[in-house]
Amino acid sequence: MHTTLTGTRQRPAQTVRRPSLIREAGYAYFPIALIARLPFAMMVVGILTLVVSARGSLALGGVTSAMTGLGTALVGPLLGAAADRFGQRRVLLIAGATNSVMLATFAWLAFAPVPDAALLAVAFFIGASMPQVAPLSRSRLVGIIGRAYPTERRTPVVNGAMAYESAADEIVFVFGPVIVGLLATTLNPAAPVIGAAVLGLVFVTAFALHPTAAKAAPSAGGVRPAQAPVRELFRARVFAPVVGALGMGLFFGAMLTSLTAFMAERGVPEQAGLVYGAMGIGSAALALGVALFPSRFTLRARWLTFASILVAGAVSLPFVGTVGAMAVCLLAIGVGIGPTLVTQYSLAAAFSPRGRSATVMTMLGSAVVVGQSAASAVTGLVADGSGATAALVAPLVAAAVVLGAGVWNAVASRH
């Protein structure tokens, strides 16, 4: 009788909570994921600074830094594919530990009586083993959103997540070189590389062991879904954002190198990083603002709109004559960069083949690295041979690639 009465007693209505990405991921997730990507931002500048200080050769420093970028570009997508196949946790733990060992080894070899070829080889493996925290974080958040949100709410939440991720990248890549400079100045030239090794060991491990790693990809009954064929990665809807990311990398490399030449002609090359930061301010601010765009402002239209702003800003670069005017120009250009990057990653998330999200995200990340390295080398040659004005045409060419990829995406998405 007691049981029957209890069973028929009405229970108070429970309030159904709307899902929150912060709550679903966990409050510790975002600071861990932010700090875990710092070693990547410190790597290239830290290695360049160390080699120049230890070996006294700017040329060797540039080539060594390029080798890290080459390693990342070639192996990064393979790490993403491995994460899709075996899970993020295993791949991140192995890559993080390997990368920390390689960084510590490089810090010792730089001052050791070994040939330059040894530095180049270790630099390549540093880039190859660099944990792909930013792409894997994007993939992880997309997986969480797919599990926690109803279909009709996923698109705006994904756009907001990609906006945050792009802003986080901007913040890290602004402060990473600053940290390198502080450590190298106050301690010794090897300190930034050793610091990156320690940060990676602690925070990449924390990122790998975070509970979200286990639920990064949607699954049914704990069984990982089948992966789409590799050929699906090369469809236009997937590959257009990759080409767009390549164009963004080309722009970053061309802009920083030509800006350095511009500042050198005015006798203040050491201020190039500060002026370059103006672009990062505009980019990060607008990247966060993407989450506020109405849904009728489609991803296709956003890419074309903000890539056009990027092209328009780049057109004025060869005609800029003062440092102040250059800073204002870069601030305006940043308005086009942040939303374009967010849009490219949002499209990549939307059209990633089944079970290939991490692969696609690392393809975009590696495309940025490839473009940055290639444009830096070519623009440097142009600046040496023809001066800063000629070099400042290179960002316009890169911006045209970004816009062209946006047009390709618009055409492909109609079919």
N, C-alpha and C positions, 0 to 999 in steps of 0.2 A: 504494500500500500504506500509506504513511504517513498519507495522508488518511483511508483507510478505518478504520485503527486509531484515529486521533484522533476520528473521527466516532462510533465505537462506545464510546469511553471514557466511563464514567459521570461526570457532573458532580456536584459537591457540592450537596446540597439547599439551596435558598435560603429564608430565613425571610420569610414574607409579612407585611409590616407592616400593622397596622390603621390606617385613615386617622385623621388628627388634624386638627381644624379649624384649629388654630394653624399647623400645618405646611403645610396646603393653602393657607391665606391668605397665609402668610409672616409671619415674626416682626415685621417693621416695620409690618405693616398696622394692627394694633390701636392702637398709640400715634399713628400718623398720623390714623386715623379719629377718635380721641378729641379730639385738638387741633383738627382741622379743623371740629368742630362748636362750638368756643368762640365764634367770631364771632356765631353765632346767639344764644347765651346772653348775650352782651355787648351785642347790638344795641339792644334795647328800653330797658334801663336806661341804657345809654350815651347814647342820643339824648335821653332824658328829662333826664338830668343836664346835658347840654350846652345844651339849649334853655332850661332854667330859669336856668342861669348866664349865658347870652349874652343872652337876651331878658327875663329877670326875670318870666316868666309861667308859673306852675304849670299853669294851664288850657291854655295853648298847648303846653306840654310833654306833657301827657296826650293831647291830640288828635294831636300829631305822632307819639307812640309808637303810638297806635291806628292811624294811617295805615300804619305799617310792618306791623302785624299784618294789616290789611286786604289789603295787597299780597301778603303771604305766603299768606293764605287763598285769595285769588282765583287766583293764578298758580301756587302750589305744585303742585297736581295736574296742571296743564298741563306743568310741568317734568318731573314723573314720567312722564307719557304720552310726552313727547319722549324721555326716557331709554329707555323701552321700545321706541320706534320707531327711534331713531337711535343708541342706545348711550349709556352713562353718560359716557364720556370726553369726547365732544364737548360735551354739554350742560353738564357741570361746568366745563369750561374757559371756555366763553362766559359762563356765569352767574357764575363766580368772578371773572373779570376785570371784568365789568360792575359787580358788587357792590362790589368794592374801589374802583373809580372813583367810584361813587355815594357811598360812605362818605366818601372824601376830599373830594369836592365839598361834601357836607353840612357837614363840619367847617369849611370855608372860608365857606360861605354863612351859617352861624349868626351870625357876627360881621360879615358884610357888610351894607351898607345896602340890603337887598332886602326885599320884602314877605313877610309870613308865609306867604302862599300858595305862594311858591317853596319854602319849607322843607317844607310839606305835600306838594307834588308830588314832591320828591326823596325824602322819607321813604317815600312809596308805592312808588317804584321801587327803593328799598333793600330793602323787604320782598319785592317782586315778583321781584327778581333774587337773593335770598338762596339760595345753594346748599343743596339739600335733602340734606345729608350723612347725617343720622341715618336717614331713610327709605331712602335709596339704599344705605347700608351694610347695613341689614337685608335689602333685596332682594338685594344682592350675596352675602351670606352664605347666604341660602336657595338661591340658584343654585349656589353652590359645594357645599353639602351635597347637592343633587340630583345633582350630577355625581360626587361622591367616595364617597358612602355607599350601601350597599344599601338597598332599600326598607324593610326591617324595622327599620333603625336610624335612619332619618331623623327620625322624630317626636321622640324624646328629644333628639337633637342640635339640632334646630330650637328646641325649648323652651329648651335651655341657651343657645343663641345669643341668643334673644329676651330671656332673663333678663339676660345680660351687657349687651345693648344698652340695656335699660331702666335698669340700674344706671349705665351710662355717662352716660345722659341726666341722671339725678339728680345725679351728681357734677359734671357740667358746669354744670348750672343752679344748683347751690349755689355753686360757685367763680366762675362768670362775673360775677355782681354784685359779689363780693368784689374781683376784679381791677379792675372798673370803679371801685370806690371808692378803691382804692389808687392807680391811675393819676391819677384826677381830683384826689385830695388832694395827692399828691406832685409832680405835674407841672402839668397844667392841665386844664380841663374838656373840651378837645378831644382829649386824649390817649387816652381809651378808644375813641373812634370811629376815630381814626387807627390805633391798635393793632389794632382789629378788622380794618381794611382790610389791614394788613400780614400779620396771621395768615392771613386768607383767601387772600391772594395766594400765600403760601408753601405753606400746608398743604392748602388745597383743591386747588391745582394738583398737589401731591404725591399727594393722594387720587385725583385724576382720572387721573394717569399711572401709578398703581400697577398691576402686572400683573393684579390681580384684576378690574379694570374690563373687561378683554377677555373674561373667562370668567364674568361675572356671571350670564348666562342660559344654561341648557343649550342646546346646539345639536348638530346632527348634520352632520358634514362641513363645519363652518364656516359653515353656512347657518342664519340665525336662523329659529326656528320661527314659523309663522303665529300671528297674534294672535286671541284670541277676540273676538267682537263686543262693542261698547261696552255693549249691554244686559245683558251678563253681570255688569257691575260693580254692577248695582242689584238683584241677587238678595238674598234675606234673609240668606243665609249670609255674604255679603260685606258687606252694608250694616249689619247689626247691630253688628259691631265698630266701624264708622265712627261710628254713633250713640253707642256706648259711649265711644269716644274723645272725642266732643263733650261727653258728660257729664263726663268727667274734666277737660277743659278748663274747663267751667263750674265745676267744683269748685275747681280751682286759682285761677281768677280771683276767685270768691266768697270763698274762704278767705283769700287774701292781703289783699284789700280790707277784709273785715270784721275781720280780725286787726289791720290797721293802725288802723282806727277804735277797736278795743278797747284797743290800746296807747296811742293818743292820749288817750283818756279817762283814762288812768292817768298821763299826763304823760311817757311815754317812747316816742313814735312811732318814734324812730330805732332802737329795739331790735326792731321788728317782724320784720326780716329774720332776726335771730338766733333768735327764737322759732320762726319759720316753718321754720328749718333742722331743728328737731326732727322734723318730719314727713318731711323728706328722709332723715334717718338711718334711721328705721324702714322707709321705702319702699325705699331702696337695699339694706338688709340682707335684707329678705324677697324682693326681686326676684331677688337672687342665689340665695336658697334654693329658688326654684322648681325649679331643675334637680334637686334632691334628692327632689322629690315622686314617689311611685310612679305608674306608668302607670294603675293602676286609679282614681286620683284624676283623673278626666277633666277636660278643659278646660272643658266645660260646667259641671261641678260646681264647679270652682275659681272661675269667674266669679261664680256665685251665692253661694258661701261668702264670698269676700273682699269682694264688693260689699255683702253683709249686714253685715260688720264695719265697712265704711265708713259705712253708714247708722247703725249703732248708735253709732259714735263721734260722728257729726254731730248726733245727737239731743241729746247732752249739752252741745254748744257754748253754747247760749243761757243755760245755768245755771252756767257757769264764772265765778268771781268774782275769781280771782287769776292773776297772770302764771305762777306756778309750776304751778298746776293746768292752765292752758291749754297749757303745754309738755308736760305729761304726756299730756293729751288728744290733742295733735297727734302725739306719738310713737306712741300706740295707733292713731290713724287711719292713720298711715303703713303699719302692718301690712296694711291693706286695699288701699292704693294700688298698691304695687309689684307684687304678684302679679296684680292685676286688669289693669294695663297690659300685663304680660308675656303674660297669657292672651289679651287682645284682639289683640295683634300676632301671637301664635302662630296664632290662628284665622284671621286675615287672611292669613297666609302659607300656611296649609293650604288655604284656599278661594279664593285668588287665581285668576282666570281665566287660561288659557294665554297667556303673553306679556304679562301685565298686572301683574306683581308690583310694579314700581316705582310704577305708577299707584296701586295700592291702598295701598301704604305711605305715599305722600305724601298720599293722601286722609285717612288716619288722622292724620298729622302736622298737616295743615291744619285738621282738625276740632278738634284740641286748641287751636290758635291762635284759631280763631273763637270757641270756647266761652270761652276765657280772656278775650278782649277784650270780648265781650258781657257776661259776668258781672261783670267789673271795672266797667264803666260803670253797669250797673243797680244793683249792690250799693253803689257809691259814692253814687248818688242816695238809696238807702234809708238809708244811714248818715248822710248830711247831713240828711235829713228826720226820721228817727225814732230815730237813735242806734245804737250798736254792738250792743245786744242784739237789735234787730230785724234788723240786717244779718247777724247770726250764724245766722239761719234760712236764709239763702240757700244755704250749703253743704249743708244737709239736702235742699233741693229738688234741687240738682245730684246729690247722692248717689242720690236716688230715680231720677233719669234713668239713671244708671249701672246700677242694679239692674233697672230696667224693661227696658233694652236687653239685659241678661243673660237675663231671662225670655224675651224675644222670640227671642234666639239659641237658648235651650234648646228652645223650641217648634219653631222652624224646623229645627233639626238633627235632629229626630225624623222628618222627612219626606224 
